[in-house]
Amino acid sequence: RAGVPGGVVHREKWRLALGLLDTLAEWQLKAPVVVADAGYGVSTLFRLGLEQRGLSYVLALSGKEVAHPEDARPHQPAYGGLGPPTLARYRTPPRAVSVLAAEAGAQRFTEVTWRQGSKGAMTSRFAVLTVRPAGKQSLAAAQEAGGGRNGWDGVLPAGTLLVEWPDGQDAPTGYWISNLPATTPVADLVRWAKMRWRIEHDYRELKHGLGLDHFEGRTWRGWHHHVTLVTAAQAFLTLRRLDPKAHTPA
């Protein structure tokens, strides 16, 4: 009844995001750095998809995600002689990134201002750590990339962890994972991490200013017509803002 084409099935939002990036690539466009909230950042498969496409990213991460410190190394337990060979493993369990960040110490954090807000400069304290994400998806992906159960050496890939610890807070409050080098200037990492405010701003404009949430139909074609017109209007406004010489009618 809604006119949904045959063959259209549910796709996770991270797959939809990769599909949009693939469409950009078909248009000969490439995102300089992909930014997203923790709903995407916690997905190892999304991060791998970005890396396979040669894309850099700075993605929000939950403080509950687990990782090993950069200098942690797996060891090979002695084989007992029964069953398949024992897998290489780390000597200690992975810990939440919130714990690793707190252990780094407040003295490691430096003050960074990323933009001017309506109430003045937006400033906080940040640190950059190198960690080895160690969730179930990360383990499975590393094992597959390393040649499977019998070929993997147990080493987990390292990633760059940006941590925010505002002055006056008892513990860090924000976490972002990136495939950019840990030598990337912290100010650049912070600027990309905090760029999500623009996404939220544009979304509010789409909803409240341009009527994205005004659609009351029930059909596939109707919804896509509505969204296409709204996003075209938003794209037009964005281009006008980017042109400081654009004439504004009186």
PLY file of the C-alpha trace (Angstrom):
ply
format ascii 1.0
element vertex 250
property float x
property float y
property float z
element edge 249
property int vertex1
property int vertex2
end_header
0.00 0.00 0.00
2.85 2.37 0.75
4.48 1.60 -2.60
7.82 0.44 -1.19
9.78 -1.09 -4.12
10.41 -4.81 -4.03
13.83 -5.76 -2.74
14.06 -2.82 -0.34
14.90 -4.26 3.08
16.05 -2.97 6.44
19.63 -1.68 6.52
21.50 -0.59 9.62
22.12 3.14 9.77
25.89 2.66 9.50
25.36 0.81 6.22
23.15 3.66 5.01
25.92 6.12 5.92
28.51 4.13 3.96
26.10 4.05 1.03
25.83 7.85 1.10
29.61 8.14 1.14
29.79 5.77 -1.84
27.33 8.02 -3.68
29.60 11.00 -2.97
32.52 9.03 -4.41
30.51 8.40 -7.58
30.13 12.17 -7.85
33.93 12.53 -7.52
33.53 14.01 -4.04
35.24 12.89 -0.84
34.63 13.88 2.77
37.87 15.36 4.19
37.07 13.85 7.60
33.95 11.88 8.54
32.41 12.92 11.88
29.53 11.19 13.65
28.05 10.50 17.07
28.65 7.43 19.22
25.84 5.54 17.50
28.28 5.17 14.61
31.56 5.37 16.53
30.91 2.20 18.55
30.46 0.19 15.34
33.72 -1.50 14.40
32.19 -2.48 11.06
31.45 1.18 10.29
35.00 2.20 11.16
36.40 -0.62 9.00
34.14 0.45 6.15
35.54 3.97 6.33
39.12 2.71 6.41
38.51 0.40 3.44
37.30 3.45 1.51
40.40 5.43 2.44
38.43 7.87 4.58
39.65 9.59 7.73
37.28 9.85 10.67
36.76 11.34 14.13
33.82 9.52 15.74
32.30 9.95 19.18
32.72 6.92 21.41
31.08 5.68 24.59
33.31 5.72 27.64
32.24 2.13 28.23
34.01 0.85 25.10
37.00 -1.28 26.04
40.58 -1.10 24.82
44.16 -1.95 25.69
46.89 0.67 26.11
49.13 1.19 23.08
52.12 -0.57 24.67
50.19 -3.72 25.61
51.40 -6.79 23.73
49.81 -10.25 23.46
51.68 -13.40 24.47
51.36 -16.97 23.26
50.34 -19.36 26.06
51.99 -22.77 26.04
50.06 -25.39 24.08
48.63 -28.11 26.29
48.60 -30.73 23.57
44.82 -31.15 23.34
42.43 -29.42 20.96
43.26 -26.54 18.63
46.34 -24.36 19.28
45.88 -21.72 21.98
45.28 -18.22 20.65
47.66 -15.38 21.48
46.12 -13.16 24.13
46.79 -10.06 26.18
47.95 -10.65 29.74
45.30 -8.36 31.26
41.65 -7.79 30.30
40.83 -4.67 28.28
39.54 -1.70 30.25
36.94 0.94 29.55
38.37 3.93 27.71
37.01 6.10 30.53
39.36 4.26 32.91
42.35 4.55 30.56
41.66 8.27 30.15
41.40 8.88 33.90
44.65 6.97 34.48
46.43 9.29 32.05
46.12 11.99 34.69
44.72 15.51 34.54
48.20 16.92 33.95
48.24 15.41 30.47
45.29 17.54 29.34
45.76 20.87 27.61
43.32 23.72 27.05
41.93 24.10 23.53
39.49 26.66 22.12
37.64 25.35 19.08
35.27 28.19 18.14
33.45 31.31 19.25
29.96 30.61 20.54
27.10 32.98 21.29
28.43 33.36 24.85
32.11 33.68 23.99
35.00 31.32 23.32
34.23 27.61 23.65
37.14 26.11 25.54
37.88 22.87 27.36
40.78 20.54 28.16
41.78 17.65 25.90
44.34 14.88 25.66
45.28 12.43 22.90
46.00 8.79 23.72
46.81 5.79 21.55
44.73 2.72 22.38
43.88 -0.68 20.91
40.07 -1.12 20.73
39.25 -4.58 22.08
35.50 -5.13 21.88
34.08 -8.32 20.37
33.73 -6.77 16.91
37.29 -5.44 17.05
38.66 -8.85 18.03
36.74 -10.62 15.27
37.79 -8.08 12.63
41.46 -8.20 13.66
41.47 -12.00 13.61
39.93 -12.09 10.14
42.35 -9.47 8.80
45.27 -11.37 10.37
44.60 -14.60 8.52
42.05 -16.29 10.74
42.40 -18.23 13.96
45.65 -19.97 13.06
47.32 -17.03 11.32
46.59 -14.08 13.62
49.38 -12.95 15.95
46.90 -11.50 18.45
47.92 -7.86 17.95
44.98 -5.43 17.86
45.24 -2.35 15.60
45.91 0.94 17.36
43.65 3.98 17.13
43.83 7.59 18.27
41.62 8.42 21.26
40.69 12.05 21.91
39.46 12.71 25.44
37.77 15.78 26.90
38.13 16.56 30.61
36.54 19.95 31.36
38.03 22.05 34.10
36.15 21.50 37.36
34.90 18.03 36.45
35.94 14.98 38.46
36.41 12.78 35.39
36.57 12.96 31.58
33.26 13.60 29.84
33.85 13.02 26.12
35.61 10.44 23.96
36.31 10.20 20.23
38.12 7.51 18.23
40.05 8.39 15.07
42.26 6.76 12.45
44.24 9.97 12.09
47.81 9.79 13.45
48.30 10.55 17.13
50.69 13.28 15.94
47.75 15.20 14.44
47.55 18.59 16.19
45.11 18.30 19.07
43.41 21.52 17.96
42.53 19.88 14.64
41.16 16.76 16.31
39.06 18.89 18.65
37.72 21.01 15.80
36.54 17.89 13.94
35.20 16.24 17.08
33.14 19.31 17.93
31.88 19.79 14.37
28.77 17.77 15.18
27.14 20.98 16.42
26.81 21.94 12.75
24.96 18.69 12.01
22.51 19.40 14.84
22.08 22.99 13.66
21.30 21.91 10.10
18.91 19.22 11.33
16.98 21.79 13.38
16.83 24.06 10.37
15.54 21.21 8.19
12.82 20.40 10.72
11.71 23.76 12.04
12.68 26.13 9.24
12.09 24.06 6.11
9.40 21.61 7.17
11.16 18.25 7.15
8.83 16.97 9.87
5.66 18.33 8.23
5.12 15.32 5.97
1.95 13.46 6.89
1.73 11.03 3.96
2.24 7.28 4.03
3.81 6.49 0.66
7.39 5.80 -0.36
7.23 8.19 -3.33
5.55 10.95 -1.33
8.15 10.78 1.43
11.03 10.86 -1.04
9.53 13.78 -2.95
9.13 15.71 0.31
12.65 14.99 1.57
14.19 15.81 -1.81
12.56 19.24 -1.94
13.45 20.05 1.68
17.10 19.05 1.27
17.33 20.97 -2.01
16.12 24.08 -0.17
18.63 23.50 2.61
21.45 23.04 0.07
20.46 26.32 -1.61
20.56 28.19 1.71
23.94 26.66 2.55
25.43 27.76 -0.77
24.07 31.27 -0.24
25.72 31.45 3.17
29.05 30.35 1.71
29.00 33.24 -0.76
29.70 36.48 1.16
28.88 38.48 -1.97
25.43 36.98 -2.43
22.83 39.70 -2.91
20.12 39.77 -0.26
16.87 41.37 -1.48
15.66 44.28 0.62
0 1
1 2
2 3
3 4
4 5
5 6
6 7
7 8
8 9
9 10
10 11
11 12
12 13
13 14
14 15
15 16
16 17
17 18
18 19
19 20
20 21
21 22
22 23
23 24
24 25
25 26
26 27
27 28
28 29
29 30
30 31
31 32
32 33
33 34
34 35
35 36
36 37
37 38
38 39
39 40
40 41
41 42
42 43
43 44
44 45
45 46
46 47
47 48
48 49
49 50
50 51
51 52
52 53
53 54
54 55
55 56
56 57
57 58
58 59
59 60
60 61
61 62
62 63
63 64
64 65
65 66
66 67
67 68
68 69
69 70
70 71
71 72
72 73
73 74
74 75
75 76
76 77
77 78
78 79
79 80
80 81
81 82
82 83
83 84
84 85
85 86
86 87
87 88
88 89
89 90
90 91
91 92
92 93
93 94
94 95
95 96
96 97
97 98
98 99
99 100
100 101
101 102
102 103
103 104
104 105
105 106
106 107
107 108
108 109
109 110
110 111
111 112
112 113
113 114
114 115
115 116
116 117
117 118
118 119
119 120
120 121
121 122
122 123
123 124
124 125
125 126
126 127
127 128
128 129
129 130
130 131
131 132
132 133
133 134
134 135
135 136
136 137
137 138
138 139
139 140
140 141
141 142
142 143
143 144
144 145
145 146
146 147
147 148
148 149
149 150
150 151
151 152
152 153
153 154
154 155
155 156
156 157
157 158
158 159
159 160
160 161
161 162
162 163
163 164
164 165
165 166
166 167
167 168
168 169
169 170
170 171
171 172
172 173
173 174
174 175
175 176
176 177
177 178
178 179
179 180
180 181
181 182
182 183
183 184
184 185
185 186
186 187
187 188
188 189
189 190
190 191
191 192
192 193
193 194
194 195
195 196
196 197
197 198
198 199
199 200
200 201
201 202
202 203
203 204
204 205
205 206
206 207
207 208
208 209
209 210
210 211
211 212
212 213
213 214
214 215
215 216
216 217
217 218
218 219
219 220
220 221
221 222
222 223
223 224
224 225
225 226
226 227
227 228
228 229
229 230
230 231
231 232
232 233
233 234
234 235
235 236
236 237
237 238
238 239
239 240
240 241
241 242
242 243
243 244
244 245
245 246
246 247
247 248
248 249
